[in-house]
Structure formats: C-alpha cells, structure tokens
C-alpha cells in the first residue's frame, strides 16, 4: 500500500499566535509551501463527529480571510457533489457562496470610500 503524508509547521510568537505557516506533502516533492491560513476538518471515526483546526497568521488581512472561507465553502460544494451526488445540497452551498461574495464585494466598495 502506498503511503502519503502531509506535514504542517506553525511558527508561533511569544503569545502563541501563528507568525508563519508552512506545509509540504510527500507526493509533491521536497518543496515547502507557505500559507497565511489553514482550515482542516476531520471526521473522527470513533466519535462520529467533526474535529477542526483553524489557524491564521498575523499578516492575514480580514478581507482575504473572508475570501478564504468563501473559497473553502465553494470547494466543499464540489466535494459534496462528487462524494454524494447530492446536487441540491451542492447548489445551495454554491448559492450561499455567491450571496456571501456579493456581500464581501459590497463591503469592500463601501470601505474604499472611507
């Protein structure tokens, strides 16, 4: 059986706030990639529930955080369609993403004028 591993490294400041996030995957070679935020969700087999890790660095701007979560939800819509063939659920998530994107864009335009 082939084995693949993903490694995350989180550099913390003195207050344990992430300053840098890096990751690498054994299937992607030795290259180290850097991120401003990560969102990891796992379905725990024994607890039959979701376990989450959400981390972001000090330099992650609020507007980018909003786009990150909208993108994450959009990817989840595609995943749910692929994994379950539930197109209704996928389309509802996509519609919410569209609504949220409009909200974020309107907020950005409003704040540019300030």
N, C-alpha and C positions, 0 to 999 in steps of 0.2 A: 504494500500500500504506500502510495506517495504521501509525503507529509509536507505541508506548507505552514510557515509561521509568519506572524506579523508582530513586530516589536515597536513599542511606543516609548519615547523618552521624554520626560517632562522636567524642565529646569525650573526650580522654584526660587522665589526671593526669600528673604528672612521671615516674611509673614506667610509663607507657603502659598503665595499667589503665583500662578504659572507665568514665567517670563518667556519661555520658548518651548515649543512642542515639535518633536521630530519623530519620524517613523521610517521604517524600512520593512520590506517583505522579502522573504527568501526567494520567492518566484520572480522578483523584479530585479535581481542582482544585488550588488553591494551599495547602490546609490542610496543616500539618506535624503529624505524629503522633509520639508518643513511646512508647518501648518500654524494658523492662528487660532484654530478651534477644532475640537473633535466632539463627536456625539456618537457614542457606542451603546447600542441596545442589544441585550442578550435575552433569549427566552430560557429561563432556568428550568432544566428538565425535572429536577426534584421538587421545586417549589411551584411549578406551573405558573410562573409569573415573570414579568419583565424586570431585568436588572439594568440600570443605566449608569453611564459615566458621561458627564458633560463638563468639558474644560475649555477655557479660552484664555488667551494671553492678554496681558495688559494693553497691548497695542491693537487689539481687535476693536475697530470702531463699531458703534451701535448700529449704524446703517448696514454695514457688512454682516453683522450678526443676524439682522432681520432677513437679509437675502440668503444667508446660510441656512436658516431654518426653513424658509420657503423652498429652497432647492432641495433640502433634505426631505421635506414632505412630498415634493413632486417625484423624487426618486422612489419614495415609499409607494406612491400611487402606481408607478410602473411595476414595482416589485409585487404588489398585491395582485395586480392583473396577471402577471406571469405565474406567480405561485398558486393562485386560487382560481383564476379565470373569472373572478368577480368584477366584471366591468362596471357595474353600478357603483360599487364602493370606490373603485379607481377613479371614475368620473367625478364623484362627489369630492374626493380629495383634490383632484385637479381643479375643480371649480373653486374650492376654498383657496387654493394656491393663487388662482387668478385674482380672486377678491382681495387677498392679502397683498399681492403685488401692486394692485391699484391703490390700496391704502398707503403702502410704503412710498410709492411714487408721488402721490398727492401730498404726503407729509414732507417728502424731500423738497418738492417745489415750494410748498408753504414756508419751509425753513430757510430756503435760499434767499427769500426776500427779507429776512431779518438781519 
